[in-house]
Amino acid sequence: MKKYKGSNYWSMGTSIGLCAAVGIVLGALLQNLILWLCVGAGVGVVLGAVLMLYKNKKS
C-alpha cells in the first residue's frame, strides 16, 4: 500500500468546507451568519484553486 502525505488529501471540497465552517463560526459571533458563510466559502474556493494549481505544477 502506498503512503500519502497529509497534503495529498487537501482538495477543493475540503478547503471550501473548512473555510465555510470558519465563516459560520465568525457569522455566529458577529451576528451576520449569511454574509460570513458566503465570505468563507469564497475564500475556500480561491484557496483550494491556488493550492490545486500549486500541487499540479509541483508534480
N, C-alpha and C positions, 0 to 999 in steps of 0.2 A: 504494500500500500504506500502510495506517495504522500509525503507530509507537505502541508501547505503552511505558509506563514499566515498570521492573522490578517495582514494587509490584503491577501488574495480574496478574502471574504467580503471586503468592502465593496459595495455596489451602489448603483443609483437608488435602489429601493431602500437600502439601509441608511444612506445619507439623508434621503427625504424623510424617512420615518423618524430618525433621531432628531433632526433639526425641527421637524413639526412637533415632536414631543416637547422639546425645549421651548418652542413657541407657545404651546398650550400652557406650560407652567408659567412663562412670563405673562401671558394673557390673563391667567387667573390672578396673578399677583398685581397686575396693573389695571385690572377691571376692563379689559378690552380683548376678549378671547379671539374673536374672528380675525381682527387685524393681525395679531401676533401669530396666529396659526398660519395665515397666508404668508407673512414675512418669513416664518420658519421654514415652510415648505419651499418658498422661492430660494432661500439661502441653501437649502438641501439640494435643490436641482442644480444650482450653479456649482456648489462644492463637489457634488457627485460627478458632474460632467468634467470638471477640471481634473479631478483625481483619475477618472477613467482615461482621459487623454494622456495624462502623465504616465499611467501604468502601461498603456498601449505603446507609447513612444519608447518606454524603457525596455520593453520586450524585444 
